């Protein structure tokens, strides 16, 4: 009997398998092309999304090209046309039901062109991110690039922020700067801002899923338990250009 016991114990240990930790779950909301969604899908494919998994993509427009991107990636794609609902509150209630079926750890707005009700925002407070094409708090709302050029700014860019009831007013996690040249072509500026969106949004999502970035009940963003300034972590034009392999010499020449 005594000789058999170690063998039985050994067999039991070999048969034991630890439970695999479930990947953090992400739901992405879109309204259109879904280029930021694609950047997140690409990051996930290359293992650069903090071990997270995009489990669903939801659009308020049935013809949004981003839904095709989701299907091509094997992600659940859901169309929930907002015009089929009598009120903003009714649509948001239906959207909550769809989202909650997927039990997300993080909700990502990627070109989701809807103003959310306070009850919706409150439900996902501290676990909902948005990307906005300006250096917040400058140029909240629409048409940011044209407004920036009209003001003859020297810097423009993009921000990733937590979502609050204030439109484009939530605490910022990270920004990336674009230097604005004299007589800047608006289409070129838009392209550079988009490139920075695709660069920093996966970074912010990864930080959140890794537990590195958090939003306190008081509205303070921390990264690795260190408070961030109101502008979040700001990536300079030069640093972003280097990451994106942009031609810095061309920018310097103007």
C-alpha positions as CSV (number, residue, x, y, z in Angstrom):
1,X,0.0,0.0,0.0
2,X,2.7,2.4,0.9
3,X,4.5,1.9,-2.5
4,X,1.3,2.6,-4.4
5,X,0.4,5.9,-2.7
6,X,3.2,8.1,-4.3
7,X,2.3,6.8,-7.7
8,X,-1.4,7.6,-7.2
9,X,-0.5,11.1,-6.0
10,X,1.8,11.6,-9.0
11,X,-1.0,10.5,-11.4
12,X,-3.5,12.9,-9.7
13,X,-1.1,15.8,-10.1
14,X,-0.5,15.0,-13.8
15,X,-4.3,14.9,-14.4
16,X,-4.8,18.3,-12.8
17,X,-5.2,21.3,-15.2
18,X,-5.4,24.8,-13.9
19,X,-8.3,26.8,-15.1
20,X,-7.3,29.1,-18.0
21,X,-7.8,32.7,-17.1
22,X,-10.6,34.2,-19.3
23,X,-9.4,36.9,-21.6
24,X,-10.7,40.4,-21.0
25,X,-13.7,41.1,-23.2
26,X,-14.1,44.1,-25.4
27,X,-17.2,45.4,-27.2
28,X,-16.7,48.1,-29.9
29,X,-19.4,50.5,-31.0
30,X,-19.2,52.0,-34.5
31,X,-21.2,54.0,-37.0
32,X,-19.2,53.9,-40.2
33,X,-16.0,52.8,-41.9
34,X,-14.4,51.3,-38.8
35,X,-10.8,52.2,-39.4
36,X,-10.1,52.5,-35.6
37,X,-11.8,49.1,-35.2
38,X,-9.4,47.7,-37.8
39,X,-6.4,49.1,-35.9
40,X,-7.7,47.4,-32.7
41,X,-8.3,44.1,-34.6
42,X,-4.8,44.3,-36.1
43,X,-3.4,44.9,-32.6
44,X,-5.3,41.9,-31.3
45,X,-4.0,39.7,-34.1
46,X,-0.4,40.7,-33.2
47,X,-0.9,40.1,-29.5
48,X,-0.8,43.8,-28.7
49,X,-4.2,44.3,-27.0
50,X,-3.2,43.4,-23.5
51,X,-4.4,39.8,-23.8
52,X,-7.9,41.1,-24.5
53,X,-10.4,39.9,-27.1
54,X,-12.9,41.9,-29.2
55,X,-16.0,39.8,-28.8
56,X,-18.6,42.0,-30.6
57,X,-19.0,45.0,-32.8
58,X,-22.2,46.9,-32.7
59,X,-23.3,49.6,-35.2
60,X,-26.3,51.9,-35.2
61,X,-26.2,51.8,-39.0
62,X,-26.8,48.5,-40.8
63,X,-24.6,49.5,-43.8
64,X,-21.6,50.4,-41.8
65,X,-18.5,49.0,-43.4
66,X,-17.0,48.3,-40.0
67,X,-19.5,45.4,-39.6
68,X,-17.8,43.7,-42.6
69,X,-14.4,44.2,-40.9
70,X,-15.8,42.5,-37.8
71,X,-17.3,39.6,-39.8
72,X,-14.0,39.1,-41.7
73,X,-12.2,38.9,-38.4
74,X,-14.6,36.3,-37.0
75,X,-16.1,38.7,-34.5
76,X,-19.9,38.9,-33.8
77,X,-21.3,41.8,-35.8
78,X,-24.6,43.3,-34.7
79,X,-26.6,46.0,-36.5
80,X,-29.0,48.0,-34.3
81,X,-30.4,50.8,-36.4
82,X,-31.3,53.7,-34.1
83,X,-34.0,55.0,-36.4
84,X,-36.1,51.9,-35.5
85,X,-36.5,53.3,-32.0
86,X,-38.9,56.1,-30.8
87,X,-36.4,57.9,-28.5
88,X,-32.8,58.1,-27.6
89,X,-33.6,56.4,-24.3
90,X,-35.3,53.5,-26.0
91,X,-32.4,53.0,-28.3
92,X,-29.8,53.1,-25.5
93,X,-31.9,50.6,-23.5
94,X,-31.8,48.2,-26.5
95,X,-28.1,48.8,-26.9
96,X,-27.4,48.0,-23.3
97,X,-29.2,44.7,-23.7
98,X,-27.0,43.8,-26.7
99,X,-23.8,44.9,-25.0
100,X,-24.5,43.1,-21.8
101,X,-25.1,39.8,-23.5
102,X,-21.4,39.9,-24.3
103,X,-20.3,40.8,-20.7
104,X,-17.6,43.3,-21.7
105,X,-14.8,44.4,-19.4
106,X,-14.3,47.4,-21.7
107,X,-16.6,49.3,-24.1
108,X,-14.8,51.1,-26.9
109,X,-16.4,53.9,-29.0
110,X,-14.7,53.9,-32.4
111,X,-16.5,56.5,-34.6
112,X,-19.9,55.9,-32.8
113,X,-21.8,59.0,-33.8
114,X,-24.4,59.0,-31.1
115,X,-24.9,61.2,-28.0
116,X,-25.3,58.8,-25.2
117,X,-27.9,59.2,-22.4
118,X,-26.7,59.8,-18.9
119,X,-28.1,56.4,-17.7
120,X,-26.0,54.7,-20.5
121,X,-22.8,56.5,-19.5
122,X,-23.4,55.8,-15.8
123,X,-23.7,52.1,-16.5
124,X,-20.3,51.8,-18.1
125,X,-18.5,54.6,-16.2
126,X,-14.8,53.9,-15.8
127,X,-14.8,51.2,-18.5
128,X,-15.8,53.1,-21.6
129,X,-13.2,54.8,-23.9
130,X,-13.6,57.2,-26.9
131,X,-11.2,58.7,-29.4
132,X,-11.6,62.3,-30.5
133,X,-9.8,64.1,-33.3
134,X,-8.4,67.1,-31.3
135,X,-6.1,67.8,-28.4
136,X,-8.8,68.0,-25.8
137,X,-10.2,70.1,-24.2
138,X,-9.7,72.1,-27.5
139,X,-12.3,71.6,-30.2
140,X,-14.9,69.4,-28.6
141,X,-17.7,68.4,-31.0
142,X,-17.6,68.1,-34.8
143,X,-15.5,69.6,-37.7
144,X,-12.4,69.8,-35.5
145,X,-9.8,69.9,-38.3
146,X,-11.4,72.9,-40.1
147,X,-11.9,74.8,-36.9
148,X,-8.2,74.2,-35.9
149,X,-7.0,75.5,-39.2
150,X,-9.3,78.5,-39.0
151,X,-7.6,79.4,-35.7
152,X,-4.1,79.1,-37.2
153,X,-3.0,76.7,-34.5
154,X,0.5,75.3,-34.6
155,X,-0.5,72.0,-33.0
156,X,-3.5,69.7,-33.6
157,X,-3.9,66.0,-32.8
158,X,-6.0,63.3,-31.2
159,X,-7.1,62.3,-27.7
160,X,-8.3,59.0,-26.1
161,X,-10.5,59.7,-23.1
162,X,-12.9,58.1,-20.7
163,X,-16.5,58.8,-21.5
164,X,-18.6,61.0,-19.2
165,X,-21.9,62.9,-19.5
166,X,-20.0,65.9,-21.0
167,X,-19.6,65.5,-24.7
168,X,-15.9,64.9,-25.5
169,X,-15.2,66.1,-22.0
170,X,-14.1,63.0,-20.1
171,X,-10.7,62.6,-18.5
172,X,-7.9,62.1,-21.1
173,X,-5.7,59.0,-21.1
174,X,-3.3,59.7,-24.0
175,X,-2.9,62.3,-26.8
176,X,-0.7,62.5,-29.9
177,X,0.3,65.7,-31.5
178,X,0.4,66.8,-35.1
179,X,2.4,69.9,-36.0
180,X,0.4,72.2,-38.3
181,X,2.3,73.8,-41.1
182,X,1.6,77.2,-42.6
183,X,-1.0,76.8,-45.4
184,X,-1.6,73.2,-44.1
185,X,-3.6,71.1,-46.6
186,X,-6.6,69.9,-44.6
187,X,-6.7,66.4,-46.2
188,X,-3.0,65.8,-45.3
189,X,-3.8,67.0,-41.8
190,X,-6.7,64.6,-41.5
191,X,-4.6,61.7,-42.7
192,X,-2.0,62.4,-40.1
193,X,-4.6,62.7,-37.3
194,X,-6.1,59.4,-38.4
195,X,-2.7,57.7,-38.4
196,X,-2.2,58.9,-34.8
197,X,-5.7,57.6,-33.8
198,X,-4.7,54.2,-35.1
199,X,-1.4,54.4,-33.1
200,X,-2.7,55.5,-29.7
201,X,-6.1,53.9,-29.4
202,X,-4.7,50.3,-29.2
203,X,-2.2,51.6,-26.6
204,X,-4.9,53.0,-24.4
205,X,-7.0,49.9,-24.7
206,X,-4.0,47.7,-23.9
207,X,-3.2,49.8,-20.8
208,X,-6.8,49.4,-19.6
209,X,-7.0,45.7,-20.2
210,X,-3.7,45.2,-18.4
211,X,-5.0,47.1,-15.4
212,X,-2.5,49.9,-15.8
213,X,-4.8,52.8,-16.6
214,X,-7.8,53.5,-14.3
215,X,-10.4,56.1,-13.6
216,X,-11.0,57.0,-10.0
217,X,-14.5,57.8,-8.7
218,X,-13.3,61.4,-8.4
219,X,-12.5,61.5,-12.1
220,X,-8.7,61.2,-11.9
221,X,-6.9,59.0,-14.5
222,X,-3.9,57.1,-13.3
223,X,-1.3,55.2,-15.2
224,X,0.6,52.6,-13.1
225,X,-1.0,54.2,-10.0
226,X,0.5,57.6,-10.9
227,X,-2.0,60.5,-11.6
228,X,-1.9,61.8,-15.2
229,X,-2.2,65.5,-16.1
230,X,-5.4,66.9,-17.7
231,X,-3.9,66.2,-21.1
232,X,-3.1,62.6,-20.2
233,X,0.2,61.2,-21.5
234,X,1.0,63.3,-24.5
235,X,3.0,61.9,-27.4
236,X,4.9,64.6,-29.3
237,X,4.8,65.1,-33.0
238,X,8.3,63.8,-33.4
239,X,7.7,60.6,-31.3
240,X,4.5,59.8,-33.2
241,X,6.1,60.5,-36.6
242,X,8.9,58.1,-35.7
243,X,6.5,55.4,-34.7
244,X,4.6,55.9,-37.9
245,X,7.6,56.2,-40.1
246,X,6.5,59.7,-41.3
247,X,9.0,61.8,-43.2
248,X,10.1,64.3,-40.5
249,X,12.4,66.1,-43.0
250,X,9.4,67.0,-45.1
251,X,7.7,68.4,-42.1
252,X,10.7,70.5,-41.2
253,X,11.0,71.8,-44.7
254,X,7.4,72.9,-44.7
